Amino acid sequence: MTTPGEEAPVTSDFVRSYVITGGRRLPSADELSLHTLVTIAPDRTLPLGAGPEVRAIWELCAGGYLSVAEVAAHLSLPVGVARLLLTDLFEQGHLLRRAEPPRAQHVDRATLEKVLHGLESLIG
């Protein structure tokens, strides 16, 4: 609770998406998929005048690669809004992105059983 004359802290829960994005059109899912991995480019500094969401993305992605979906979830932002902010950072040269990891290949049952038996013989 706040006392009279004191303002409540503003979080993204109270800020509409169009305010965060400046009313711009959200990018399509083809431009930056949910599984695309992103991180901050080396030797980059936070852009001047960066908003709180961009600052939060910067701190989060400075630790290594995260997927677009993870960034949105950690920041409690709609995926489209996170995608737009990440696209802005990429276009400004602040962000590196990697294609989503390839799907796992199917391994036949016999190979999996050999691995299982090998592990069982090591363990006990």
Secondary structure, DSSP 8 states (H G I E B T S, - for coil): ---TT------TTTS-HHHHHTT-----TTTS-TT-EEEE-TT----TT--HHHHHHHHHHTTS-EEHHHHHHHHT--HHHHHHHHHHHHHTT-EEEE----------HHHHHHHHHHHHHHH-
